[in-house]
Amino acid sequence: MNPSSNKADRLLLIALLLALLLHGAALIYNADKTYDAFVHMFFADHYSRSWFDPWEPRWYTGFPVTSYPPLGHQLIALCSKIGGLKFGFFMVAMTGLCFFVIGIYRFSLLWVSKRSAGYAAIYAVLASSIIETIHIFGQLPTVIGISCLLNALPEIYAYFRNSRFTHLLLALALLGVTVASHHVTTIFGIIFFIAPIIATALADEINLEESFGIVAWKMVKKAFQKWKSFVLFFGPLFLEIIIIIFPYWYWSKTDPISQVPIPHGSRDSFIHEPSSGLMFFIIPLGFTILLLPFILRSLFNRRNVFLALSFCLLLLLGTGGTTPLPAMILGKNAFNILTLDRFTFWASIIAIPFIGDFFCRIVEGDIRERIIHRYGKKMYHFTSLLMIATVLFQGLALLNFHKFRKLQPDTIELRPLLNFLSRDQHDKWRFMTLGFGDQMAWLSSQTTASSIDGNYHSARRVPEMTGKPLERLENSKFKGIPGLGSLHQFLTIPEKYYLKFIFSNDKFYDPILFFTGWERVQRLENGIMVWQKADVPPLPAVTGRKNIPRIQCLMWGILPLSSLFILFIVLLICNKRFLLSPFPNRSRSSFKPANGNRLLFSWMGIILLITVAFQVKATFRSLHNSPEMLIRTYYHALDFKDYTVAYSCFPPGAERIDNYLLQLSVRDGLLASYGKLDSLSFKITSNNHHQAFAKVVSHWTTPLEEYEITDSLHLVELNHKWYLLPPSFQHPPAPDEHIEKGVLALHSQGSRIIDPALTRQADIQDRPSIAVVSARLVKLDSQYIVVGEISNTSAIPAHLTITAELYDRSGSRLISYNTRYNTIHDLLPGEVVPFRIDFEQTAWLRENDLRPFKFEPYAHYPFTFNTAPATFKILAKAVVGDKDLYRDDGIMNIRIDSSINTLQAAVYNYGVEEITIPQILLTYYDQQQKVLFVDHHFLKDGIRQQAKETFSCYLADTDSIQVIYNGDLIDFYVNGLQQQHPFESNNSRLPVGSRRSVRLSLNTYIGNPTIY
């Protein structure tokens, strides 16, 4: 069969219409659910605001946008002038997808017939790799880059065949746009696409039927004969790569990326992490896996062998860390920087022409005739419909992937956040988002306010982030200690980066914020909680920025877009022949149905059977099959708060679901509300035909602590199914039916006139007066710590910020740091609270620092001093505090056992609020009744009204603590002034042995206060 060219073009037209309808409809509701779409819109917003200024101040502490090729973002910015950023992204994405379909058609003409190329174009619309790239990952520049590269390949082939200048001009114009869109595609495209194409062009000019040695010699000879073609092509190409994005190369040379590599699933071992293999290897290949025998047989012939080698190498590199080969081939540095799923993506692109050839031959070619001849029309119809249905299912399932696996938090209404940032000069400080996902980039694109966080890891220059494998603080809870450890440092010393506001969309972070001294301001209409830190100075009028030469600013704003204009001009000249191949129609691939059908369909059957078997096993797998499976399912359900599944583990009728959910609803606390299961181990201690007993040890991670819980479970077998006997809940009834309590409330509103003008000096509130009772510099092992006590001496509540500065003997300042967990930040009048300040450094800045494999709440990285601290200064500041002043609680039934160094007591809540997280502060005193050390202990369970919770904790060993320096009045500064008078405290203390005493203070976090 030798179909006419217009018939193939008709299939291309169908493919383009299908792309517009399918991808256009999907992009409307998928764009805000992808990973990177909002990031590209943020970059586009930068160009929309300042086209020729590459400095972007809104993320981190500022970064140059010359760190990413600009063309895709600049096109979005231009289109946004018509309908906004989302409209711009949609238009550029749809244009890129249509050009991609045309590129697949033209690329396929080099390998298969025109009819097969038409089928390849249709398949490209539904290819899993392109759907994942644009609708899941949102990688628009990758799509633009591969589209231009694919369209350039036929021109490169034609130029090395006939040396016509028009082919060279069009090829270079297309590659110029590729460079301006995605330089990585161009660089690796030279190796994996352009080199095989040139080799194939040379091979087509010689007789490939001769021996291997003769063919190789003739190809080398032919290459030397065409040396002028190589020079004329590669010379301008390398100039394009250098000149068009020269500011990028200048940035990478003068400001190289010196960061800890960020883990990526594409580098995992897919055997140990099957979910990574699914996401970054199986899904991108998709239907390609079913047709591997057909594709390999079509590739491995003398003409296509260069493309075959490229395909196999790409598949190998796409396996990530499954084998050591990719790391050996790429090198350690490239392996740790690149996301290796891009190689799988490129391998799937190479396979598309041959998949199109397969569908052409099964719909109207020799494979169809072979199946009908051997097995009849019914088997043919079943087989062909199964193949088409598989492709359709693959495409539609991925277009709706977010419905099966949630990729982003629910859509957040940004208008309340934008209103908050725009009023009362809130945009003069930096902010941070928590639990926003990639919507943080969308928020940043709507405001001029700056965030200390960001969503472009190559631009990070903040030491607290570059020293950790952390892309952004926003999702730090998923990164263990690299994430939460870095977040702790930002929250403890926010004034270092002018960080004042935090928008929290995840209550997991609330305990960290509260115990590091942040205050809840308000809950916005969209449910976002706003936290603020007092006494943080605003951003200076002039912030630091990297000076970029003016000529580079002009190059960055002009050359990338000029490359696109040049392409338009060249296409206008060559438009009549752009979609037509200048060479004869290719015959079908070397796959022979008579010999290959059995292998192909056997392979396809095996793959489909394995897939169906896994699905059936997952669908019909019962959690009641064995005690082991039941225990794992139960704890997994508790971890994800899926209490309906947890309830299904109980015997029918053993517990009413409404009662079970009711009992769980009254539980609160650090473990119940914020715990995440880290590991699980269990042992079946007794097992007979009808019942079993298990000892389960579960390790739970919370924002503040880590807990090991041991449970004894009783399992029974009923009707050949295993069930777990429900736990017993003990919630003693409250003694009183009602609690009546007068509440002393304070609202700090000031006297400022409601006016947009700056606050007048007379309207600024007076600070509460405070006094440092005592302070000491002590040394525990090799760690220097400042401990002491402070009092609120005013008649109004105070919110404290306590800073300590260390000095050496020569008076040189060494470091300053703030209190974190070891104090109470909100004080009532007359209260005296302890404080402890630990001095930390940014973790893992040294190459020999050992990085933990999991989150360790107690991990601490003491500052390394070159000279020993000798003195210190306390800088304490206070503002009026009108929140988190709950004091209707107390400590009772205190027992100290000095022989085993433990303390046991109970916390009683006699107020009207439920305590979510109680914290005990332990202040240790020496024989002179001077503060020696301060420690803390979090209770894992919350405390309901008129209830108590017992606890026990180990007392600190203070014998090894060395006092370095006793502070005096000259070392104490309160509210910016030196403290003038000493202050004495006579709080009651409990003796611990004969040489020391301890005082207990209670700090409580109310997770759901009445006022919120």
MARTI-590094 format. One record per residue (C-alpha): x, y, z. Coordinates in steps of 0.25 Angstrom, whole numbers, plus 2048, in hexadecimal, padded with zeros to 3 digits. Layout:
// residues N
XYZ
...
// end
This chain:
// residues 1012
800800800
80580E7FC
7FB818801
7FB8267FC
801831804
7F4838806
7EE82C80D
7FA82D817
7F883C818
7E983981B
7EE830827
7F783B82C
7EB84582B
7E383B834
7EE83A83D
7EF84983F
7E084B841
7E183F84B
7EC847852
7E4854853
7D884D858
7DE843862
7EA84B867
7E2858867
7D785386F
7E084C879
7E985887B
7DE86187F
7DC85988C
7EA85288D
7F385E88C
7F286289B
7F485389F
801851899
80F85289F
81685D897
80B865890
80A87089A
81987189B
81A87488C
80E87E88E
817885899
822886890
81988C885
81489688F
82289B891
82389E883
8168A4882
81A8AE88D
8298B0889
82D8AA87C
83B8AF87C
83E8AE88A
8438A088D
8438A189C
83789B8A3
8368A08B2
8298988B6
82F88A8B9
83A8878C3
8438938C5
8428968B6
84788F8AA
84A89189B
84088B891
84C889888
84D87C88F
842876886
840877877
835882875
82E880868
82287886D
820882879
82188E870
817888866
80D886872
810894877
80C89A869
7FF892869
7FC896877
7FA8A4872
7EE89F86B
7E7896875
7F0894881
7FB88A885
7F287D885
7EE881877
7FC883873
800876878
7F486F871
7F7876863
806873864
804865868
7FA86285D
803868853
80E85F858
806853858
801855849
80F858845
81384B84C
809843844
80E849837
81C84683C
81983783E
813836831
81F83C82A
829834832
82182782F
82282A820
831826822
82E818827
821814822
816816817
80E823816
80281B81A
809816827
80E82482A
7FF82882A
7FC81D834
80882183C
80382F83D
7F682A842
7FC82184C
80582D851
7F9834856
7F682985F
804825862
806823871
81382B871
80E83886B
802837874
80A835881
81484087D
80984B87A
7FD847883
80484188F
812847890
80E854888
81C855881
81885E876
826862872
829853870
81D852866
82285E85E
83085985E
82D84B859
82385184F
82D85A848
83884F849
82F845842
82B84E837
83A851835
83E843833
838841825
83F84E821
84C849826
84B83C81F
847843812
85384C813
85D841815
85783A809
8568457FF
85E851806
85385B802
85486880A
84586980C
84685C815
85186181D
84B86F81F
83E868824
84585E82D
84D869833
841872835
83986783C
845863845
847872849
83887184E
83C864855
84886B85C
840877860
83586E866
83C86286D
84B86186B
84C853871
84484E866
84D85485C
85A84F863
855840865
84E841857
85B842850
85F835856
85282D856
84B83384A
85483B841
860832840
85782683D
85082E832
85D83282C
86382482C
85681F825
85782A81B
865825818
861816818
85681980E
86081D804
868810804
865801802
8617FC80F
8617ED80A
8707EC80A
8787E7816
8797EF823
8887F3821
8857F8813
878800817
880806823
88B80A81A
882810810
87A81881A
88781E820
88C822812
87E82880F
87F83081C
88C836818
88783980A
87C841811
88584981A
880856815
872852819
87684E827
87D85C828
872864823
86885C82C
86F85B839
876868839
86A871838
863867842
86D86884D
86D87784A
85E87784C
85F86F859
86987985E
86488685A
85588585B
85588186A
86388786D
85E88D87A
85B87F87E
86987A87C
86E887883
86688488F
869876890
87887988F
878885898
86E8808A2
86F8718A1
8658688A8
86C8638B5
86085C8BC
85D84F8C2
8568468B7
8478458B9
8428378B9
83A8348AD
8318278AB
83782589D
8458228A4
83F8178AD
8418098AC
8348058A5
8357F78AC
8357FD8BA
82C8088B6
8218038AD
8198108AE
8258178A8
82680D89D
81780F89A
81881E899
825820892
826814889
81A80B887
810817885
81981F87B
81B812873
80D80E874
808806867
817806863
8197FB86C
80F7F2866
8157F4858
8247F385C
8267E6853
8207EE847
8287FA84A
8357F384C
8337EB840
8307F7838
83C7FF83D
8477F483C
84A7F482E
8567F9826
84F807823
849809831
854804839
85981283E
84B816843
849808849
85680A851
851818856
84481285A
84A807862
854810869
84881A86C
84080E872
84D80A87A
84F818880
840819883
84180D88D
847817897
84E8118A3
8498038A0
8577FF89B
86480789C
86580988D
85E81688C
86781C897
873817890
86F81C882
86B82A887
87582C892
87182E8A1
86F83D89F
86583C893
85E830899
85B8388A6
85684589E
84E83F892
841839894
84282C88C
83482B888
83783487D
83F829876
833820877
82B82B871
83482C865
83481D863
82581D862
826828857
83081F84F
826814850
81981C84B
81C81A83C
81D80B83D
81080B846
80981283B
80F808831
8097FD83A
7FB80383A
7FC80682B
7FF7F7828
7F57F2832
7E97FB82D
7EC7FA81E
7F97F281C
8007E581C
7FE7E282B
7EF7E3829
7F07DA81D
7F87D0825
7EF7D0831
7E37CE829
7E97C3821
7EE7BB82D
7E37BE837
7D77C4830
7D07D1831
7CB7D083F
7D97CE844
7DD7DA83C
7D27E3841
7D57DF84F
7E47E184E
7E37EF846
7D87F4850
7E07F085C
7EC7F7857
7E4804854
7DD803861
7EA802868
7EF80E862
7E2816865
7E2811873
7F1815875
7EE823870
7E1826877
7E6820884
7F2829885
7EA835881
7E283288E
7EE82D896
7EC8388A1
7DF8318A4
7E68248A7
7F282A8AE
7F18388B4
7FD8408AF
7FA84D8B5
7F28538C1
7E48578BE
7E38648B7
7E58708C0
7DD87D8BD
7E88878BD
7E08948BE
7E08958CD
7EF8938CD
7F289D8C3
7E98A78CB
7F08A48D7
7FE8A68D1
7F98B38CA
7F48BA8D7
7FB8C18E2
8088C08DB
8098B18DD
8118AF8D0
81D8B68D7
8218A98DE
82389B8D8
8198908DA
8198818D9
80E8778D5
80D8698DB
80485E8D5
8018668C8
80885D8BE
80B8638B1
80186E8B4
80B8758BB
8118798AD
80387E8A9
8028868B5
80F88D8B3
80B8908A4
8008988A9
8078A18B3
8148A98B4
8168A48C2
82389C8C5
82488E8CA
8308888D0
82C87A8CA
82B8778BB
82886C8B1
83486C8A9
83F8648AF
84A8698A6
8498778AB
84A8748BA
85687C8C0
85187C8CF
85B8738D7
85086D8DF
84A8678D2
8568658C9
85D85C8D4
8518538D4
84A84A8CA
83E8538CB
83785A8BF
82E8638C7
8298658D5
81B8648D1
81A8558D2
8258538DC
81D8498E4
82083F8D9
82F8418D9
83283C8E7
83D8438EF
84284A8E2
8348518E1
8308538EF
83E8568F4
83F8618EA
8318668ED
8358678FC
8408708F9
8388798F1
82D87A8FB
83787C907
83F887901
83588D8F7
83B89B8F8
8478978F1
83F8968E4
8348A08E7
8298958E8
81D89A8F0
8118938EA
80E8848E8
80187F8E1
7FE8718E6
7F58678DE
7FA85B8E6
7F885A8F5
8048518F6
80D85D8F7
804864901
80B85E90E
819862908
814870905
80E872913
81A86C91B
824875913
81D881917
81488490C
80688A90E
7F9887907
7F3894901
7E688F8FA
7E08848F2
7DD88A8E4
7D08878DC
7D787C8D4
7DA8758E1
7E98798E1
7EF87C8EF
7F88888EF
8038888F9
80D8938FC
81A896903
81B8A290B
8278AC90B
82C8A88FD
8318B48F6
82B8B78E8
8348B48DB
83E8C08D9
83A8C98CD
8468C48C5
8498B58C6
8558AE8C1
8548A98B2
85E8A38A8
8638AD89E
8608A8890
8678AF884
85E8B887C
8628B186F
85D8A4875
8508AA879
84E8AE86B
8528A1865
84989986F
83D8A286B
83F8A285C
847896857
83E88B85B
831891856
839895849
83C886847
82D884846
82B88F83C
83688A833
82F87C834
82288382F
82988A824
83087D81F
823875820
81C87F817
82787D80D
82686E80E
81886C812
814865805
81D859807
81E859816
81484D818
81A84580C
82683C80C
83083F801
833830800
82B8247FB
82181E804
82781480E
82280680E
81D7FF81A
8277FB825
82F7EE825
8257E782E
81F7DB827
8127D682C
8147C8828
8207C7831
81D7D183C
80E7D183F
80F7C5848
81A7CC850
8147D9850
8067D5854
80C7CB85E
8147D6865
8077DF865
7FF7D486B
8097D2876
80A7E1879
7FB7E3879
7F97D6882
8037DB88C
7FC7E988C
7EF7E388E
7F47D9898
7FA7E48A1
7ED7EC89F
7E47E08A3
7ED7DD8AF
7EC7EB8B4
7DD7EB8B1
7D97DE8B8
7E47DE8C2
7DD7DD8D0
7E37E38DC
7DD7D88E4
7E67CD8DD
7F17CC8E8
7F47D38F5
8007D98EF
7F87E08E4
7EE7E48EE
7F77EB8F7
7FE7F38EC
7F17F78E6
7EC7FC8F4
7F88048F7
7F980A8E9
7EB80E8EB
7EE8158F8
7FA81C8F2
7F18228E7
7E58258F0
7DD81B8E7
7D48178F3
7CA8108EA
7D58068E5
7D98058F4
7CB8018F8
7CA7F78ED
7D57EF8F5
7CC7EC900
7C27E0901
7B47E38FC
7AC7E8907
7B77EA911
7B77F9911
7AD80390B
7B480C901
7AD818906
7B2815914
7C081290F
7C181F908
7BB827914
7C682191D
7D1825913
7CB833911
7CE836920
7DC83391F
7E683E91D
7F584091F
802840919
802831915
7F3830912
7F283D909
80083E903
806831903
80B82A8F7
80F81B8F7
81E81A8F4
82080B8F6
8197FE8FB
81D7F1900
8157E6907
8167D890C
80B7CE90C
80D7C891A
8027BE91A
7FA7B890E
7F17AD90D
7E57AA904
7DC7B4909
7E37BF910
7F17C6911
7F87D091A
8027DA914
80C7E391A
80D7F0911
8187FA912
81580790A
81E813909
816820907
81C82D902
81683B906
81A849904
82084A912
82383C917
82582D913
81E82291A
81F81391B
81180D91E
8107FE922
8027F8921
7FD7EA924
7F27E691A
7E87DA91B
7E47D590D
7D97CA90B
7D57C28FF
7C77C28FA
7C27BA8EE
7D07B98E9
7D37C88EA
7DC7CF8F4
7D67DA8FD
7DC7E4907
7D57E6914
7D27F5916
7DA7FD920
7D480192D
7D281092F
7D381693D
7CD82493D
7C982694B
7BD83094C
7BF83E950
7BB84195F
7B284D95B
7A884E950
7AB85D94E
7B8865950
7B5873954
7C187C953
7C488B952
7CE88E947
7D789A948
7D989E93A
7E28A8933
7E28AE925
7EE8B6920
7E98C0916
7F18CC919
7EC8DA916
7F08DB907
7E68E38FE
7E18DA8F3
7E88E18E8
7F28DC8DD
7FD8E58E2
8088E08EA
8068DE8F9
8098EB901
8138EA90C
8098EE916
8008E2912
80B8D7914
8088CE920
8118CE92C
8198C292E
8168BA93B
8218BB945
8298AE947
8358AB94F
8408A094E
84089995C
84D892959
85588C94E
86188394C
86A87D942
86D86E944
87386393D
86D85593B
87784C935
87C854929
87085D928
86E86B92D
86186F932
85B87B939
850879943
84988294D
83C888951
83489494D
82789B952
81C8A394D
81C8AF957
8118B7950
8028B7952
7FF8B1945
8028A493E
80F8A3936
81489B92A
82389992B
82E898921
83B894928
849894921
856891926
863896920
87088F923
87E896924
88C891926
89689792F
89A8A2926
88C8A7925
88A8A2917
87C89D914
87B88F910
86C88B90E
85E88F912
852886913
844886918
83C87D922
83487291C
82D867924
83386A932
82B876936
81D87B937
81B88692D
80E88D932
80F892941
80489794A
8078A3953
81189E95E
814891958
82288C958
82688294E
83387B94B
83B87B93E
846873937
84D87792A
85486D922
85E872917
85C86A90A
86386B8FD
85E8678EF
85E8588EE
8678508E4
86F85C8DF
87B8538E0
87D8488D7
88083E8E2
8748418EA
86B8348EB
85D8368E6
85282E8ED
8498258E5
83C8298EC
8368348F4
83C835902
83584090B
840840915
84B84390B
85384F90E
85F855907
86785D911
86F86990B
87E867909
886872910
89487590B
89687D918
88F879925
88488292A
88788A937
87B893939
86D896933
8628A0932
85389E934
84A8A692A
83C8A592F
8308AC928
8228AC92B
8158B0924
8078B092A
8028A1929
7F389F929
7F3890924
7F6882929
7F5887938
7EE87A93D
7F287794B
7E786F950
7EF863953
7F985E95D
803853961
7FF84A96C
80383D973
81283F971
81B834975
82A834973
832828974
84182C975
84681E975
84281C967
84282B963
83382B95F
827834961
819830961
80D83A961
80083D95B
7FB849954
7EC84E957
7E485694E
7D985E956
7D686894B
7CC86993F
7D6866934
7DB858930
7EB858931
7F0852924
7FF851928
804853936
813856938
81A855945
82685F947
83085A952
839864957
84585F95F
84C86796A
859865971
85C866980
85C87597F
84E875979
85487A96B
84E87495E
857869959
85086394E
842863947
83B857941
82E85493B
82484893A
818847930
80C83E934
807836929
7F983792C
7EF84392D
7E784693A
7D8848939
7D1852943
7D184D951
7DA84294E
7E883E951
7F483794A
7FF831952
80D83194D
81B82D950
82983294C
83883094F
83E83B956
84B84194F
85883E954
85E84C958
86B84795F
873848952
86E85694F
879861950
87686F953
87E87894A
87888694D
86E88C957
866898950
8658A5957
85C8B1954
8668B794A
8638AA942
8548AC942
84D8B4938
83E8B5938
8368BC92D
8428C2927
8478C8934
8518C393F
84A8BE94B
84C8C7957
8478BF963
8488B1967
83C8A8969
83A89D973
831891971
82C88897D
82587D975
82387097C
82D865979
82D85697C
83A850982
841845979
84B83F982
85484898B
85B851981
850855977
841859975
83885A96A
82C862966
82085E95D
81A867954
80E86494B
80D86993C
800865935
7FC865926
7EE866923
7EC861915
7DD865913
7DB87191C
7CD87791E
7D1884917
7D587D90A
// end
